[in-house]
Each structure stands twice: as C-alpha cells, then as structure tokens.
Amino acid sequence: MTLVEAFQRCGPCIGSTDDTLRSEATGILYQELLHLQVTGLSDSVRMDAVHTVLVRFMTTGPRGANEGDPASEERVKAYFRTALRNFDRDRARAARRFTNDDVETLTRTEAPKETFESETISNARVTLSTTCIPGCASSLRSDGRANFERAIAERQEMSKGGATFVSIVERHGTNTQQTRNAVYKQHSRALRRLGDYVERYIVAERPGLTQAEALRIVYSEFCEGECQ
C-alpha cells in the first residue's frame, strides 16, 4: 500500500470487511508520522503530536480522493507536517501567560502554509466567521451565548487591529490583575467552545482534508489575534 493509498483508506475499525486495510493504512501513516522531519517540533512533544494527529485524522476517514486532498507522496507529507506544527502551536497557546507588562505572550511555532492555496485559507476564514462562530453561538444557552458573543467580538476587534487586550480590559473596569484575569478567562472559555465546535463541524460536514486543516489554521490564527 502506498502512502497516498494509506492516506485515503485510514479510518477506525468498525467490524467491516475492510478493517484489515484500515489497520494497514493506519500503521503506514503512524510510521510516517514517527519519522517525519518537522522543523521546530521537539522530541519531548513528538509522541503526543503523532498520536493526537493520527487519532484526529482517523475519525474523519476513510476517504476517497476529494477535491483539494493530497494526491502525491510529497503532498501527504506536507499535509502531516502542517498538522504536527498545528499541534505544537496549540500546545504553546495553552501555555499562554500574562507578563509583567500586561501582555498576552505565546511561544509561537509558525505553521507555514505551503500546503494551502491562498483561496483555501480565505475560504476557511469565511467558514469560521459566517458558519462556525454563529453556529457555536446558537448551540449555547442564552446566558452563555451573550458572554460568548461578546468575547468573540472582542477577539475579532483584536485580530483586525482595532483594539488591544489592555484596551478591552479597560472596557470591563480598572486595568488590574483581577480584571485582566477575568477577561482572559472569558476569552479562553469562548475560544475553547469555538475550537470544540470547529472539530464537531469537521466531523459532521466532512470537508476535504485540506479544507479541514485550513480551518484549524485560521482558528489558531484567530486565537492569537492575528489576521494575515
């Protein structure tokens, strides 16, 4: 089985006649992930990254050759390099802390977008803003929805350069550690809910694998307040 075939056939075993092929495909991808060279990915997090990426990938398979999916060995490798970088990026974001200068900091692991056309990234941004954000809001109870919508609106301002975290804090009260922590927790809760919704959306709607990973990338950018 080639790497491209393994990419297309990987999926969870469900007691069907093709489970042998699914298991073989999973094994091939696992070995590829173990040995894939990814700049900036430390050995200390590689195993967590490999297992997370593979399990996430399996939940959406098996797949045929959907439009935009990798169709060559090099494109498959590029896809998984980006997925592993995204894991490290998410891990780093989870370690975000406030500095003494009241600025959110993040040890960034840049995820090059060589796998994705600019149109793919642009379409993913549209999906995030017009489908995932309102969809997530509508899935919440009314009391949680208001807090979610306010926090996301504030993150959108930050991503567009119209506000800083400190200026957002000052809308909620005096710029103290207590207020900063409260706002940070509100934003973190909203972003986690949005991230969970993005993953549910991917599982339910089953976009092409490239489109799914592009959506994860623009979600990560949104969490960092970037708009490239």
N, CA, C and O of each residue as an XYZ file, in Angstrom:
912
protein
N       0.851     -1.197      0.000
C       0.000      0.000      0.000
C       0.885      1.245      0.000
O       1.798      1.356      0.818
N       0.619      2.180     -0.911
C       1.409      3.402     -0.980
C       0.975      4.379      0.103
O      -0.057      4.196      0.748
N       1.777      5.415      0.291
C       1.442      6.418      1.293
C       0.139      7.131      0.935
O      -0.673      7.410      1.817
N      -0.067      7.425     -0.337
C      -1.299      8.092     -0.768
C      -2.511      7.189     -0.522
O      -3.556      7.655     -0.066
N      -2.365      5.900     -0.826
C      -3.465      4.955     -0.584
C      -3.768      4.849      0.903
O      -4.931      4.783      1.302
N      -2.714      4.832      1.726
C      -2.920      4.783      3.171
C      -3.656      6.033      3.643
O      -4.530      5.953      4.507
N      -3.306      7.183      3.081
C      -3.955      8.451      3.410
C      -5.450      8.365      3.129
O      -6.257      8.871      3.910
N      -5.826      7.730      2.024
C      -7.221      7.661      1.611
C      -8.006      6.589      2.357
O      -9.222      6.713      2.501
N      -7.333      5.531      2.839
C      -8.026      4.382      3.420
C      -8.026      4.354      4.943
O      -8.752      3.563      5.545
N      -7.229      5.199      5.568
C      -7.126      5.172      7.033
C      -8.468      5.529      7.664
O      -9.142      6.465      7.233
N      -8.842      4.775      8.683
C     -10.083      5.044      9.392
C     -10.236      4.107     10.562
O      -9.466      3.154     10.678
N     -11.198      4.335     11.432
C     -11.393      3.453     12.590
C     -11.929      2.096     12.162
O     -12.698      2.001     11.206
N     -11.528      1.057     12.862
C     -12.051     -0.280     12.593
C     -13.465     -0.384     13.159
O     -13.704     -0.073     14.326
N     -14.394     -0.825     12.318
C     -15.806     -0.848     12.718
C     -16.426     -2.224     12.512
O     -17.649     -2.362     12.478
N     -15.567     -3.251     12.373
C     -16.086     -4.603     12.208
C     -16.514     -4.932     10.793
O     -17.240     -5.902     10.576
N     -16.076     -4.142      9.830
C     -16.429     -4.388      8.438
C     -15.330     -5.187      7.743
O     -14.265     -5.424      8.313
N     -15.600     -5.595      6.514
C     -14.650     -6.451      5.795
C     -13.360     -5.733      5.425
O     -12.350     -6.387      5.164
N     -13.370     -4.409      5.397
C     -12.151     -3.682      5.015
C     -11.346     -3.208      6.222
O     -10.466     -2.359      6.078
N     -11.634     -3.743      7.414
C     -10.881     -3.343      8.603
C      -9.395     -3.677      8.477
O      -8.556     -2.951      9.010
N      -9.061     -4.756      7.786
C      -7.654     -5.111      7.606
C      -6.924     -4.023      6.846
O      -5.805     -3.653      7.201
N      -7.561     -3.504      5.791
C      -6.950     -2.429      5.019
C      -6.841     -1.154      5.848
O      -5.848     -0.433      5.755
N      -7.856     -0.875      6.655
C      -7.817      0.315      7.504
C      -6.677      0.215      8.511
O      -5.963      1.189      8.746
N      -6.510     -0.960      9.101
C      -5.425     -1.156     10.070
C      -4.064     -1.014      9.406
O      -3.152     -0.397      9.955
N      -3.940     -1.595      8.211
C      -2.675     -1.472      7.484
C      -2.381     -0.014      7.160
O      -1.247      0.442      7.302
N      -3.403      0.717      6.723
C      -3.227      2.131      6.384
C      -2.818      2.938      7.611
O      -1.949      3.805      7.531
N      -3.449      2.648      8.745
C      -3.114      3.352      9.984
C      -1.665      3.102     10.371
O      -0.964      4.027     10.779
N      -1.211      1.858     10.248
C       0.172      1.528     10.581
C       1.169      2.257      9.699
O       2.208      2.715     10.173
N       0.855      2.363      8.421
C       1.745      3.066      7.486
C       1.840      4.545      7.849
O       2.930      5.118      7.871
N       0.697      5.156      8.132
C       0.709      6.576      8.482
C       1.394      6.815      9.823
O       2.077      7.823     10.004
N       1.216      5.900     10.751
C       1.867      6.032     12.063
C       3.385      6.035     11.904
O       4.071      6.864     12.502
N       3.903      5.125     11.113
C       5.346      5.070     10.903
C       5.843      6.326     10.187
O       6.921      6.838     10.490
N       5.059      6.810      9.249
C       5.448      8.035      8.536
C       5.495      9.218      9.492
O       6.426     10.021      9.444
N       4.490      9.330     10.363
C       4.452     10.420     11.331
C       5.619     10.347     12.306
O       6.172     11.375     12.699
N       5.993      9.133     12.697
C       7.098      8.968     13.635
C       8.412      9.480     13.064
O       9.238     10.025     13.797
N       8.610      9.312     11.775
C       9.903      9.625     11.165
C       9.892     10.917     10.348
O      10.915     11.306      9.784
N       8.740     11.579     10.287
C       8.645     12.799      9.503
C       9.471     13.911     10.144
O       9.357     14.166     11.343
N      10.296     14.564      9.343
C      11.120     15.661      9.842
C      10.310     16.951      9.850
O       9.856     17.416      8.805
N      10.133     17.525     11.041
C       9.351     18.753     11.193
C      10.186     19.764     11.964
O      10.492     19.558     13.138
N      10.549     20.838     11.313
C      11.347     21.872     11.952
C      10.611     22.477     13.141
O       9.452     22.876     13.030
N      11.296     22.541     14.279
C      10.715     23.176     15.454
C       9.935     22.244     16.359
O       9.545     22.640     17.458
N       9.695     21.005     15.922
C       8.961     20.057     16.758
C       9.951     19.281     17.611
O      10.740     18.492     17.091
N       9.912     19.502     18.916
C      10.879     18.879     19.809
C      10.528     17.418     20.060
O       9.370     17.015     19.947
N      11.535     16.642     20.400
C      11.317     15.228     20.701
C      10.388     15.040     21.894
O       9.688     14.032     21.986
N      10.379     16.008     22.806
C       9.584     15.878     24.029
C       8.081     15.905     23.755
O       7.302     15.380     24.550
N       7.667     16.509     22.643
C       6.232     16.577     22.346
C       5.864     15.766     21.109
O       4.688     15.685     20.753
N       6.862     15.159     20.443
C       6.591     14.462     19.184
C       5.552     13.358     19.355
O       4.615     13.271     18.561
N       5.699     12.505     20.389
C       4.784     11.378     20.536
C       3.355     11.848     20.769
O       2.418     11.300     20.189
N       3.181     12.861     21.617
C       1.840     13.410     21.826
C       1.276     13.956     20.519
O       0.101     13.763     20.206
N       2.133     14.641     19.761
C       1.698     15.214     18.489
C       1.284     14.119     17.513
O       0.239     14.213     16.870
N       2.108     13.083     17.408
C       1.827     11.988     16.478
C       0.499     11.315     16.822
O      -0.331     11.096     15.940
N       0.296     10.990     18.086
C      -0.924     10.290     18.482
C      -2.159     11.165     18.292
O      -3.193     10.689     17.824
N      -2.054     12.446     18.656
C      -3.200     13.346     18.506
C      -3.573     13.527     17.042
O      -4.746     13.444     16.676
N      -2.568     13.775     16.209
C      -2.821     13.980     14.773
C      -3.417     12.729     14.146
O      -4.363     12.822     13.363
N      -2.877     11.561     14.477
C      -3.366     10.323     13.863
C      -4.797     10.018     14.293
O      -5.625      9.651     13.458
N      -5.100     10.164     15.581
C      -6.456      9.897     16.048
C      -7.450     10.874     15.413
O      -8.536     10.476     14.990
N      -7.077     12.137     15.352
C      -7.940     13.141     14.722
C      -8.179     12.795     13.258
O      -9.294     12.923     12.754
N      -7.124     12.358     12.584
C      -7.233     12.012     11.172
C      -8.132     10.795     10.970
O      -8.947     10.767     10.047
N      -7.983      9.801     11.826
C      -8.769      8.571     11.691
C     -10.262      8.831     11.838
O     -11.072      8.188     11.169
N     -10.632      9.766     12.704
C     -12.061      9.995     12.965
C     -12.799     10.513     11.749
O     -14.025     10.423     11.694
N     -12.078     11.060     10.759
C     -12.735     11.604      9.564
C     -12.586     10.682      8.360
O     -13.035     11.032      7.269
N     -11.966      9.509      8.527
C     -11.734      8.605      7.406
C     -12.603      7.364      7.502
O     -13.385      7.201      8.439
N     -12.447      6.472      6.491
C     -11.602      6.647      5.302
C     -12.254      7.580      4.291
O     -13.451      7.858      4.361
N     -11.455      8.053      3.362
C     -11.935      8.999      2.368
C     -11.477      8.590      0.974
O     -10.485      7.880      0.810
N     -12.211      9.047     -0.012
C     -11.755      8.927     -1.378
C     -10.879     10.109     -1.700
O     -10.455     10.834     -0.801
N     -10.607     10.308     -2.942
C      -9.771     11.438     -3.354
C     -10.663     12.663     -3.543
O     -11.076     12.974     -4.660
N     -10.957     13.358     -2.436
C     -11.782     14.564     -2.511
C     -11.000     15.715     -3.128
O      -9.769     15.731     -3.091
N     -11.710     16.661     -3.684
C     -11.058     17.821     -4.285
C     -10.214     18.542     -3.240
O     -10.691     18.857     -2.150
N      -8.956     18.798     -3.584
C      -8.055     19.500     -2.682
C      -7.263     18.592     -1.780
O      -6.332     19.057     -1.123
N      -7.594     17.297     -1.716
C      -6.830     16.372     -0.887
C      -5.496     16.039     -1.550
O      -5.407     16.025     -2.778
N      -4.462     15.773     -0.763
C      -3.159     15.440     -1.333
C      -3.237     14.227     -2.249
O      -3.866     13.223     -1.914
N      -2.596     14.327     -3.404
C      -2.633     13.239     -4.382
C      -1.240     12.721     -4.714
O      -1.072     11.966     -5.672
N      -0.254     13.114     -3.943
C       1.104     12.626     -4.147
C       1.744     12.409     -2.780
O       1.274     12.933     -1.771
N       2.825     11.625     -2.763
C       3.502     11.331     -1.503
C       4.014     12.600     -0.836
O       3.897     12.750      0.381
N       4.573     13.502     -1.611
C       5.105     14.744     -1.044
C       4.004     15.611     -0.468
O       4.197     16.269      0.554
N       2.841     15.617     -1.123
C       1.734     16.418     -0.604
C       1.169     15.816      0.678
O       0.745     16.545      1.575
N       1.163     14.494      0.766
C       0.734     13.846      2.008
C       1.677     14.220      3.141
O       1.235     14.553      4.241
N       2.983     14.164      2.870
C       3.962     14.520      3.895
C       3.807     15.981      4.303
O       3.904     16.309      5.486
N       3.566     16.862      3.325
C       3.388     18.276      3.635
C       2.144     18.491      4.498
O       2.142     19.314      5.413
N       1.087     17.736      4.190
C      -0.137     17.831      4.988
C       0.138     17.472      6.443
O      -0.284     18.190      7.350
N       0.838     16.374      6.671
C       1.085     15.935      8.041
C       2.109     16.815      8.755
O       2.041     16.964      9.975
N       3.055     17.401      8.022
C       3.962     18.361      8.669
C       3.163     19.528      9.226
O       3.401     19.972     10.349
N       2.219     20.020      8.440
C       1.387     21.138      8.893
C       0.537     20.725     10.090
O       0.384     21.499     11.036
N      -0.017     19.516     10.059
C      -0.840     19.043     11.168
C      -0.023     18.936     12.450
O      -0.510     19.296     13.522
N       1.215     18.444     12.355
C       2.075     18.328     13.531
C       2.458     19.705     14.057
O       2.496     19.916     15.269
N       2.742     20.642     13.160
C       3.049     22.012     13.596
C       1.850     22.636     14.287
O       2.004     23.352     15.276
N       0.655     22.369     13.772
C      -0.547     22.918     14.394
C      -0.718     22.392     15.811
O      -1.132     23.131     16.704
N      -0.403     21.119     16.022
C      -0.483     20.566     17.375
C       0.467     21.322     18.299
O       0.088     21.702     19.407
N       1.686     21.537     17.849
C       2.660     22.235     18.683
C       2.224     23.673     18.927
O       2.454     24.230     20.000
N       1.598     24.260     17.930
C       1.096     25.627     18.065
C      -0.005     25.697     19.113
O      -0.032     26.610     19.939
N      -0.922     24.717     19.075
C      -1.994     24.672     20.062
C      -1.438     24.437     21.462
O      -1.904     25.038     22.430
N      -0.441     23.562     21.565
C       0.177     23.285     22.861
C       0.816     24.544     23.432
O       0.701     24.826     24.624
N       1.489     25.294     22.569
C       2.122     26.525     23.024
C       1.088     27.550     23.459
O       1.286     28.257     24.447
N      -0.026     27.632     22.716
C      -1.060     28.602     23.074
C      -1.669     28.266     24.436
O      -2.036     29.162     25.197
N      -1.773     26.965     24.737
C      -2.331     26.556     26.024
C      -1.450     26.985     27.190
O      -1.906     27.061     28.331
N      -0.175     27.266     26.891
C       0.762     27.677     27.947
C       0.857     29.196     28.065
O       1.741     29.717     28.744
N      -0.058     29.903     27.400
C      -0.009     31.367     27.415
C      -0.146     31.899     28.842
O      -0.936     31.389     29.636
N       0.624     32.913     29.145
C       0.561     33.556     30.460
C       0.669     35.069     30.286
O       1.073     35.548     29.227
N       0.311     35.814     31.318
C       0.494     37.254     31.315
C       1.898     37.588     31.793
O       2.411     36.967     32.724
N       2.518     38.578     31.146
C       3.811     39.064     31.597
C       3.595     40.232     32.547
O       2.461     40.650     32.779
N       4.677     40.752     33.091
C       4.574     41.904     33.994
C       4.109     43.151     33.270
O       3.675     44.118     33.896
N       4.202     43.127     31.927
C       3.762     44.281     31.140
C       2.321     44.148     30.694
O       1.855     44.901     29.838
N       1.617     43.189     31.275
C       0.192     43.003     30.993
C      -0.073     42.673     29.532
O      -1.051     43.145     28.953
N       0.786     41.873     28.940
C       0.614     41.489     27.538
C       0.518     39.972     27.471
O       1.292     39.268     28.119
N      -0.423     39.473     26.692
C      -0.500     38.041     26.480
C       0.693     37.616     25.637
O       0.980     38.238     24.614
N       1.388     36.569     26.052
C       2.541     36.105     25.289
C       2.337     34.663     24.893
O       1.642     33.909     25.574
N       2.938     34.293     23.804
C       2.818     32.949     23.287
C       4.102     32.583     22.592
O       4.581     33.323     21.733
N       4.669     31.438     22.957
C       5.821     30.933     22.233
C       5.305     30.353     20.936
O       4.753     29.253     20.920
N       5.475     31.065     19.877
C       4.836     30.696     18.629
C       5.663     29.687     17.852
O       6.887     29.788     17.772
N       4.977     28.725     17.288
C       5.573     27.812     16.342
C       4.894     28.092     15.020
O       3.762     27.663     14.795
N       5.570     28.800     14.153
C       4.944     29.204     12.911
C       4.602     27.984     12.068
O       5.402     27.056     11.950
N       3.416     27.992     11.487
C       2.975     26.896     10.640
C       2.923     27.371      9.203
O       1.922     27.967      8.805
N       3.959     27.134      8.404
C       3.963     27.576      7.026
C       2.761     27.026      6.275
O       2.333     25.898      6.519
N       2.227     27.806      5.379
C       1.033     27.413      4.655
C       1.365     26.912      3.251
O       0.568     27.089      2.329
N       2.561     26.274      3.074
C       2.938     25.846      1.754
C       1.983     24.811      1.183
O       1.918     24.634     -0.033
N       1.233     24.117      2.055
C       0.292     23.104      1.589
C      -0.972     23.731      1.020
O      -1.692     23.070      0.272
N      -1.258     24.963      1.345
C      -2.560     25.531      1.065
C      -2.487     26.717      0.098
O      -1.618     27.583      0.208
N      -3.415     26.726     -0.839
C      -3.583     27.879     -1.699
C      -4.200     29.013     -0.886
O      -4.928     28.775      0.077
N      -3.898     30.256     -1.289
C      -4.444     31.407     -0.562
C      -5.970     31.386     -0.571
O      -6.605     31.818      0.390
N      -6.556     30.885     -1.656
C      -8.014     30.827     -1.737
C      -8.580     29.857     -0.698
O      -9.657     30.084     -0.148
N      -7.832     28.758     -0.433
C      -8.278     27.792      0.565
C      -8.309     28.422      1.946
O      -9.259     28.225      2.703
N      -7.267     29.181      2.274
C      -7.219     29.865      3.569
C      -8.321     30.912      3.656
O      -8.975     31.038      4.692
N      -8.533     31.671      2.571
C      -9.590     32.687      2.568
C     -10.964     32.057      2.770
O     -11.788     32.582      3.518
N     -11.208     30.930      2.101
C     -12.494     30.245      2.251
C     -12.667     29.734      3.680
O     -13.771     29.749      4.223
N     -11.575     29.285      4.280
C     -11.649     28.795      5.657
C     -11.994     29.934      6.607
O     -12.757     29.742      7.554
N     -11.437     31.121      6.361
C     -11.774     32.280      7.202
C     -13.264     32.613      7.092
O     -13.906     32.956      8.085
N     -13.799     32.511      5.890
C     -15.225     32.776      5.698
C     -16.057     31.744      6.457
O     -17.046     32.089      7.104
N     -15.650     30.474      6.374
C     -16.371     29.413      7.086
C     -16.348     29.653      8.591
O     -17.356     29.467      9.272
N     -15.182     30.071      9.109
C     -15.078     30.327     10.544
C     -16.008     31.452     10.968
O     -16.724     31.328     11.962
N     -15.999     32.550     10.219
C     -16.743     33.745     10.641
C     -18.238     33.655     10.354
O     -19.041     34.186     11.121
N     -18.627     32.993      9.264
C     -20.045     33.003      8.878
C     -20.780     31.717      9.241
O     -22.011     31.688      9.242
N     -20.041     30.659      9.547
C     -20.682     29.385      9.868
C     -20.356     28.917     11.281
O     -21.260     28.660     12.076
N     -19.067     28.805     11.596
C     -18.688     28.220     12.889
C     -19.002     29.129     14.068
O     -19.532     28.669     15.079
N     -18.680     30.420     13.951
C     -18.928     31.330     15.071
C     -20.426     31.456     15.363
O     -20.831     31.269     16.510
N     -21.274     31.772     14.350
C     -22.709     31.842     14.665
C     -23.298     30.482     15.038
O     -24.215     30.407     15.855
N     -22.771     29.398     14.438
C     -23.264     28.067     14.787
C     -22.962     27.716     16.230
O     -23.800     27.147     16.929
N     -21.761     28.057     16.671
C     -21.388     27.808     18.062
C     -22.260     28.629     19.000
O     -22.725     28.128     20.023
N     -22.479     29.884     18.650
C     -23.312     30.756     19.494
C     -24.721     30.194     19.643
O     -25.273     30.180     20.743
N     -25.298     29.735     18.550
C     -26.674     29.237     18.588
C     -26.789     27.923     19.358
O     -27.881     27.547     19.782
N     -25.663     27.222     19.540
C     -25.698     25.955     20.268
C     -25.656     26.154     21.779
O     -25.825     25.198     22.536
N     -25.430     27.391     22.221
C     -25.293     27.674     23.649
C     -26.611     28.133     24.258
O     -27.493     28.623     23.553
N     -26.738     27.972     25.564
C     -27.897     28.524     26.260
C     -27.818     30.044     26.225
O     -26.744     30.610     26.018
N     -28.923     30.686     26.421
C     -28.988     32.141     26.260
C     -28.012     32.866     27.175
O     -27.419     33.866     26.770
N     -27.833     32.380     28.408
C     -26.944     33.076     29.325
C     -25.490     32.943     28.874
O     -24.726     33.903     28.966
N     -25.105     31.771     28.392
C     -23.741     31.586     27.910
C     -23.505     32.219     26.555
O     -22.380     32.599     26.229
N     -24.565     32.335     25.759
C     -24.432     32.874     24.404
C     -23.986     34.326     24.428
O     -23.139     34.724     23.629
N     -24.539     35.119     25.327
C     -24.186     36.539     25.381
C     -22.711     36.724     25.709
O     -22.034     37.545     25.090
N     -22.210     35.962     26.685
C     -20.797     36.063     27.050
C     -19.899     35.601     25.901
O     -18.860     36.204     25.630
N     -20.314     34.525     25.230
C     -19.545     34.019     24.088
C     -19.480     35.072     22.985
O     -18.398     35.370     22.478
N     -20.612     35.628     22.616
C     -20.653     36.592     21.512
C     -19.839     37.841     21.837
O     -19.167     38.387     20.962
N     -19.895     38.295     23.082
C     -19.108     39.471     23.464
C     -17.610     39.171     23.383
O     -16.847     39.969     22.839
N     -17.189     38.029     23.918
C     -15.770     37.682     23.905
C     -15.264     37.511     22.479
O     -14.170     37.973     22.153
N     -16.047     36.853     21.624
C     -15.623     36.634     20.237
C     -15.567     37.962     19.485
O     -14.660     38.178     18.681
N     -16.525     38.851     19.738
C     -16.500     40.163     19.097
C     -15.241     40.931     19.499
O     -14.642     41.625     18.677
N     -14.849     40.804     20.753
C     -13.628     41.466     21.223
C     -12.393     40.856     20.552
O     -11.473     41.581     20.174
N     -12.370     39.521     20.402
C     -11.247     38.880     19.711
C     -11.202     39.314     18.248
O     -10.119     39.470     17.684
N     -12.353     39.509     17.636
C     -12.380     39.964     16.250
C     -11.803     41.371     16.125
O     -11.092     41.674     15.167
N     -12.111     42.221     17.090
C     -11.514     43.556     17.104
C      -9.997     43.469     17.212
O      -9.277     44.180     16.511
N      -9.512     42.592     18.095
C      -8.076     42.431     18.280
C      -7.417     41.897     17.015
O      -6.332     42.343     16.644
N      -8.067     40.942     16.350
C      -7.479     40.345     15.159
C      -7.380     41.341     14.009
O      -6.514     41.216     13.143
N      -8.274     42.331     14.006
C      -8.265     43.339     12.948
C      -7.442     44.574     13.319
O      -7.343     45.518     12.535
N      -6.854     44.562     14.517
C      -6.028     45.682     14.940
C      -6.804     46.858     15.485
O      -6.242     47.933     15.696
N      -8.107     46.663     15.718
C      -8.913     47.769     16.210
C      -8.891     47.927     17.717
O      -9.410     48.908     18.250
N      -8.294     46.966     18.404
C      -8.220     47.023     19.869
C      -7.058     46.165     20.332
O      -6.615     45.260     19.624
N      -6.570     46.460     21.534
C      -5.557     45.634     22.170
C      -6.203     44.939     23.362
O      -7.313     45.288     23.764
N      -5.514     43.965     23.918
C      -6.077     43.283     25.075
C      -6.271     44.254     26.229
O      -7.277     44.182     26.934
N      -5.325     45.158     26.430
C      -5.436     46.116     27.527
C      -6.635     47.037     27.320
O      -7.361     47.327     28.271
N      -6.851     47.501     26.085
C      -7.993     48.389     25.847
C      -9.313     47.653     26.072
O     -10.291     48.250     26.522
N      -9.339     46.351     25.757
C     -10.535     45.547     26.040
C     -10.751     45.443     27.549
O     -11.872     45.592     28.035
N      -9.678     45.188     28.280
C      -9.769     45.080     29.739
C     -10.356     46.357     30.331
O     -11.200     46.299     31.225
N      -9.912     47.506     29.834
C     -10.359     48.789     30.387
C     -11.843     49.026     30.151
O     -12.445     49.845     30.844
N     -12.452     48.330     29.188
C     -13.894     48.429     28.997
C     -14.650     47.728     30.125
O     -15.803     48.044     30.420
N     -13.960     46.759     30.749
C     -14.602     45.951     31.792
C     -14.336     46.488     33.190
O     -14.909     45.993     34.160
N     -13.484     47.482     33.306
C     -13.176     48.035     34.624
C     -11.745     48.534     34.675
O     -11.096     48.702     33.642
N     -11.263     48.767     35.871
C      -9.895     49.246     36.057
C      -8.913     48.169     35.623
O      -9.125     46.978     35.851
N      -7.826     48.620     34.989
C      -6.812     47.696     34.470
C      -5.990     47.123     35.623
O      -4.860     47.545     35.871
N      -6.581     46.154     36.321
C      -5.903     45.476     37.424
C      -5.696     44.007     37.058
O      -6.268     43.511     36.088
N      -4.876     43.326     37.843
C      -4.638     41.901     37.584
C      -5.937     41.108     37.662
O      -6.157     40.184     36.879
N      -6.793     41.473     38.610
C      -8.065     40.771     38.775
C      -8.938     40.919     37.534
O      -9.525     39.946     37.062
N      -9.023     42.145     37.006
C      -9.840     42.366     35.808
C      -9.233     41.679     34.602
O      -9.949     41.076     33.803
N      -7.906     41.764     34.463
C      -7.247     41.101     33.335
C      -7.492     39.601     33.355
O      -7.785     38.997     32.324
N      -7.370     39.006     34.530
C      -7.602     37.571     34.650
C      -9.039     37.197     34.293
O      -9.286     36.182     33.643
N      -9.982     38.033     34.730
C     -11.391     37.754     34.457
C     -11.670     37.792     32.956
O     -12.347     36.914     32.422
N     -11.143     38.818     32.277
C     -11.348     38.935     30.827
C     -10.649     37.800     30.098
O     -11.197     37.225     29.158
N      -9.433     37.480     30.536
C      -8.687     36.398     29.906
C      -9.443     35.078     30.011
O      -9.493     34.309     29.051
N     -10.031     34.815     31.179
C     -10.787     33.580     31.360
C     -12.022     33.555     30.462
O     -12.370     32.511     29.910
N     -12.689     34.715     30.314
C     -13.854     34.777     29.429
C     -13.456     34.476     27.987
O     -14.134     33.721     27.290
N     -12.347     35.076     27.548
C     -11.870     34.835     26.186
C     -11.461     33.375     26.001
O     -11.795     32.753     24.992
N     -10.740     32.834     26.979
C     -10.280     31.451     26.880
C     -11.455     30.483     26.787
O     -11.432     29.540     25.997
N     -12.487     30.726     27.604
C     -13.663     29.862     27.587
C     -14.361     29.932     26.224
O     -14.771     28.908     25.678
N     -14.491     31.140     25.684
C     -15.148     31.297     24.384
C     -14.351     30.626     23.274
O     -14.925     29.991     22.389
N     -13.037     30.763     23.319
C     -12.199     30.169     22.279
C     -12.198     28.647     22.362
O     -12.173     27.968     21.335
N     -12.226     28.110     23.575
C     -12.309     26.652     23.712
C     -13.628     26.137     23.144
O     -13.666     25.110     22.465
N     -14.710     26.863     23.432
C     -16.003     26.446     22.897
C     -16.006     26.504     21.373
O     -16.546     25.619     20.709
N     -15.402     27.547     20.831
C     -15.331     27.667     19.381
C     -14.468     26.551     18.787
O     -14.814     25.981     17.752
N     -13.351     26.242     19.439
C     -12.490     25.173     18.956
C     -13.203     23.829     18.956
O     -13.063     23.050     18.013
N     -13.969     23.555     20.012
C     -14.741     22.317     20.068
C     -15.777     22.273     18.945
O     -16.015     21.224     18.345
N     -16.387     23.423     18.670
C     -17.398     23.465     17.609
C     -16.751     23.234     16.245
O     -17.308     22.533     15.400
N     -15.573     23.827     16.034
C     -14.857     23.627     14.762
C     -14.611     22.140     14.522
O     -14.816     21.646     13.413
N     -14.169     21.421     15.564
C     -13.913     19.987     15.403
C     -15.207     19.227     15.135
O     -15.220     18.306     14.318
N     -16.291     19.597     15.808
C     -17.577     18.939     15.544
C     -18.054     19.229     14.128
O     -18.606     18.357     13.457
N     -17.838     20.450     13.686
C     -18.220     20.828     12.322
C     -17.464     19.979     11.300
O     -18.051     19.505     10.327
N     -16.168     19.789     11.522
C     -15.352     18.998     10.588
C     -15.843     17.560     10.524
O     -15.940     16.981      9.441
N     -16.153     16.979     11.687
C     -16.637     15.603     11.716
C     -17.998     15.492     11.030
O     -18.244     14.538     10.292
N     -18.885     16.466     11.269
C     -20.242     16.397     10.738
C     -20.304     16.706      9.246
O     -21.016     16.036      8.499
N     -19.561     17.719      8.816
C     -19.663     18.184      7.429
C     -18.683     17.481      6.498
O     -18.873     17.489      5.282
N     -17.633     16.870      7.059
C     -16.650     16.123      6.305
C     -16.127     16.887      5.084
O     -16.250     16.407      3.957
N     -15.546     18.072      5.300
C     -14.931     18.778      4.174
C     -13.685     18.013      3.727
O     -13.265     17.076      4.406
N     -13.098     18.391      2.612
C     -11.840     17.779      2.218
C     -10.811     17.962      3.317
O     -10.897     18.909      4.099
N      -9.847     17.069      3.381
C      -8.869     17.121      4.460
C      -8.061     18.408      4.442
O      -7.727     18.943      5.500
N      -7.746     18.906      3.269
C      -7.025     20.174      3.187
C      -7.877     21.310      3.727
O      -7.388     22.167      4.463
N      -9.159     21.315      3.357
C     -10.059     22.355      3.858
C     -10.203     22.265      5.377
O     -10.277     23.289      6.056
N     -10.243     21.046      5.909
C     -10.363     20.880      7.361
C      -9.139     21.429      8.071
O      -9.266     22.123      9.079
N      -7.954     21.126      7.555
C      -6.741     21.606      8.209
C      -6.604     23.117      8.055
O      -6.105     23.787      8.959
N      -7.044     23.661      6.915
C      -7.029     25.114      6.738
C      -7.938     25.788      7.756
O      -7.613     26.861      8.265
N      -9.073     25.168      8.056
C      -9.990     25.728      9.054
C      -9.334     25.719     10.428
O      -9.503     26.663     11.199
N      -8.593     24.670     10.740
C      -7.878     24.630     12.020
C      -6.812     25.716     12.081
O      -6.587     26.310     13.135
N      -6.160     25.976     10.962
C      -5.121     27.010     10.930
C      -5.725     28.387     11.181
O      -5.190     29.150     11.986
N      -6.822     28.722     10.512
C      -7.394     30.056     10.697
C      -8.004     30.192     12.093
O      -8.033     31.291     12.647
N      -8.490     29.094     12.665
C      -8.940     29.142     14.058
C      -7.763     29.459     14.976
O      -7.896     30.273     15.890
N      -6.616     28.827     14.743
C      -5.432     29.113     15.563
C      -5.007     30.567     15.425
O      -4.659     31.213     16.414
N      -5.033     31.082     14.206
C      -4.692     32.489     13.983
C      -5.649     33.402     14.752
O      -5.236     34.394     15.351
N      -6.923     33.048     14.721
C      -7.914     33.861     15.410
C      -7.664     33.880     16.906
O      -7.829     34.917     17.549
N      -7.270     32.749     17.468
C      -6.981     32.678     18.893
C      -5.799     33.554     19.260
O      -5.725     34.069     20.376
N      -4.872     33.725     18.324
C      -3.676     34.535     18.593
C      -3.894     36.006     18.271
O      -2.996     36.826     18.456
N      -5.084     36.338     17.789
C      -5.364     37.735     17.466
C      -4.723     38.190     16.185
O      -4.537     39.389     15.975
N      -4.375     37.244     15.311
C      -3.722     37.588     14.067
C      -4.750     37.586     12.947
O      -5.761     36.888     13.030
N      -4.502     38.349     11.921
C      -5.337     38.331     10.718
C      -4.414     38.588      9.542
O      -4.212     39.734      9.140
N      -3.858     37.527      8.995
C      -2.860     37.662      7.943
C      -3.508     37.600      6.589
O      -2.822     37.696      5.571
